[in-house]
Amino acid sequence: MPGLVKLCGMRTPDDALAAAEAGADFLGLVFAPSPRRVTLEEAAELCRVVRQRQNAPR
């Protein structure tokens, strides 16, 4: 059984898209105080961008 890959600390749409396109199964977002922290609004935008790209015709 192959393992699953989760990459954490996504902050920008480019980071999230690169991770998804590289084959990450999950993307982690940091909400606790940290240099990688994102707001709920930023998190929603990252999710929207990745979902939009993943659902786009190829």
C-alpha positions in Angstrom: 0.0 0.0 0.0 1.6 3.3 -1.0 1.9 6.1 1.5 0.1 9.4 1.4 2.0 12.7 1.3 1.1 15.9 3.2 2.9 19.1 2.7 2.4 21.8 5.3 2.9 25.5 5.6 1.4 26.6 2.3 1.1 30.4 2.2 0.7 31.4 -1.5 -1.4 30.1 -4.4 1.8 29.3 -6.2 3.1 27.2 -3.3 -0.2 25.3 -3.0 -0.4 24.7 -6.8 3.2 23.5 -7.0 2.6 21.0 -4.1 -0.7 19.7 -5.6 0.9 19.4 -9.1 3.9 17.6 -7.6 1.4 14.9 -6.3 0.8 15.9 -2.7 -2.3 14.1 -1.4 -3.0 16.7 1.3 -1.9 20.4 1.9 -1.5 21.6 5.4 -2.3 25.2 6.5 -1.0 26.8 9.7 -3.5 28.8 11.8 -1.5 29.0 15.0 0.9 31.9 15.5 3.8 31.3 13.1 5.6 32.9 10.2 3.6 30.5 8.0 0.2 31.4 9.5 -2.7 32.1 7.2 -6.0 33.8 7.9 -9.3 32.0 7.2 -9.7 34.2 4.1 -6.3 33.3 2.8 -7.0 29.6 3.5 -10.2 29.8 1.6 -8.5 31.4 -1.4 -5.7 28.7 -1.4 -8.4 26.0 -1.4 -10.4 27.7 -4.2 -7.3 28.1 -6.4 -6.2 24.4 -6.0 -9.7 23.1 -6.5 -10.2 25.2 -9.6 -6.9 24.0 -11.1 -7.6 20.4 -10.2 -11.1 20.5 -11.8 -9.9 22.3 -15.0 -10.0 20.3 -18.2 -6.5 19.1 -19.3 
